[in-house]
Amino acid sequence: MDQLKKTNVLKPKRKISLVVSDLSSSGSGRWGGAVRPFLLYKALKKLNYEVEVIGFVPHEQSSDIPPSEIPIITIPAYNYPKFIISINTLIKTIQGNIIYASKLKPTSFGVALIKKFKTRCPVLLDIDDWELSWYGGDDWAYRPSLKQFARDILKPEGALRNPNHPVYLRLTEGLVSQADVITTHTHFMQERFGGVYLPQGKDTTVFDPSQYNPETSRKRYDLADYRVLMFPGAPRPYKGVEDVLMALDQLNESDLRLVIVGGSPYDDYDHQLMEKWGRWIIKLPRLPVSAMPEVVAAAHIVVVPQRDTPAAKAQFPLKLTDAMAMGKPILSTRVGDIPEILGDTGYLVDASSPEQIADKIRWIFQNYQEAIERGKEARKRCMECYSIDKMADILSEVISQL
């Protein structure tokens, strides 16, 4: 027995370093800790691992992650050539004996591999986006003239000074095989990069509809006079918000509103939507993660109208699990993994089809009690398949392979 106790005392505790490419307000910090890296953090904590979240923040920005909720370590990031200093600082700061890189980027996976080559520590890679899809995917090519190439390297704002330029993204893709384990959250990404399917999880004890009254929530956010279609995320063209707004034009029912929560941290796209369809839009500010269950409770229908693009196929929309956990009627599109995620618990239409969206909105409100029951089934499905506990179960098996 004494020998067993001595063995347990000497056994080192495994610490995992979650390396995140961008912890700023326009990166993973934009929802205050509700996006993929922090779901991984919560799942790992459930497994009783010691976990540190460490990553870059552009030197002119700051992180929006509440320090009291999720402890993070941020390293100022500069463009090349000064970025080499940032890399060295992050590598020296990493304390984990396992590294979990979030995103297939030089600023996360690339840095993790450097640490691996120096220390032989295992590296897991989580791929939650096809980064090159933002630049045209496999069709993207960099073919500058000699003069342009010189400008891209030598000018202070030259394109190749950006650590996440597509040239570097493509090179990093070629290093995927160097990861000890790959996890990803869609079958599209799994087919492309291999690895273990690790779907998005939601904390269903926090997102619990029994804790909120929809009418009270609507009153609090000045939505009591409307039938609320909610898009609880950052609008971008591939997310299909325009299709919902065109559907509202077709329905032309004065009490319908599309509520957009948070707006876009990337550009002025949501302002463009307001200019064209302002009469149908109510925009709520970006709110703390802790407020999101109450906000989603105010929705009559949550809309996730993804368009059929490579970027959309590569993603598992977090808005789906928000709505599922809160037991809401969900209207979405037949894109990527969405039909499989929802099963029979949501309503599906073809992508880029405002006419079908309009018809389905009308039908849902005409049969709203049935929609409510379907929302309850969505919550059950979320608890069984898409919870933080489910993520933890899969991660337990993944890490045991190391």
Secondary structure, DSSP 4 states (H G I P E B T S, - for coil): -HHHHHHHHHSPPPEEEEEES--BTTTGGGGTS-SHHHHHHHHHHHTT-EEEEEEEEETT--B-S-TTTS-EEEEEE--TTTHHHHHHHHHHH---SEEEEESSSIIIIIHHHHHHHHH---EEEEE-S-GGGGGTGGG------HHHHHHHHHSTT-GGGSTT-HHHHHHHHTTGGGSSEEEESSHHHHHHH--EE----B-TTTS-GGG--HHHHHHHTT-TTSEEEEE-S---GGG-HHHHHHHHHHH--TTEEEEEES--SSSSHHHHHHHHHGGGEEEEPP--GGGHHHHHHT-SEEEE---SSHHHHT---HHHHHHHHTT--EEEES-TTHHHHHTTSSEEE-TT-HHHHHHHHHHHHHTHHHHHHHHHHHHHHHHHHSBHHHHHHHHHHHHHT-
